[in-house]
């Protein structure tokens, strides 16, 4: 068993993450999800974002394998510009989006643009798992340690959920010491409000596949239309 608050990646795993982030940085858009009105990211920023995300995915895979005996395949493929992997992980039909941020963060942020494009593809995630990646700010590199912060269901990504807040583009991220201004509209959930009972969560998703209504009836944050309505209109 590994401590989910203190997951250590091996040097080989870190090397794979570094190599992936360097390769993929040159194939990805400098503006995520077609957000033409946001500030472009440099290749170095893209590589760092990819590195943080891939380290979180490796930590999730290790946690599932060593603590629950569940194999989660990792995708180290690089996709053409404007393309993304299908999902970070899938367990018993549950599509899981693994989120990562550098150590010191306190919010899980889900961009509306990502929900929008996933919904149009009828490929929304059912579950979001959040990790913080240990970071050496002196040399701007990961320490190799990762912490699981909790999870949230897709159904909680709505302004009617009591733990979820709408964080608009251009506003300051609340409850943070640094001056961080958002470049996109997000749903935000503080780490302290995420689901912490991983044993119960894993037991549930292993026992029962997700209901189709979870994604079919999810309302788009921009226009309020459900996935079924959007797919029907697109046809």
PyMOL commands that set and color helices and strands:
alter all, ss='L'
color gray80, all
select helices_A, chain A and resi 11-24+32-34+43-68+112-120+154-156+191-193+198-207+213-216+227-234
alter helices_A, ss='H'
color red, helices_A
select strands_A, chain A and resi 7-8+89-91+94-102+107-111+127-136+141-153+165-167+186-190
alter strands_A, ss='S'
color yellow, strands_A
deselect
rebuild
show_as cartoon
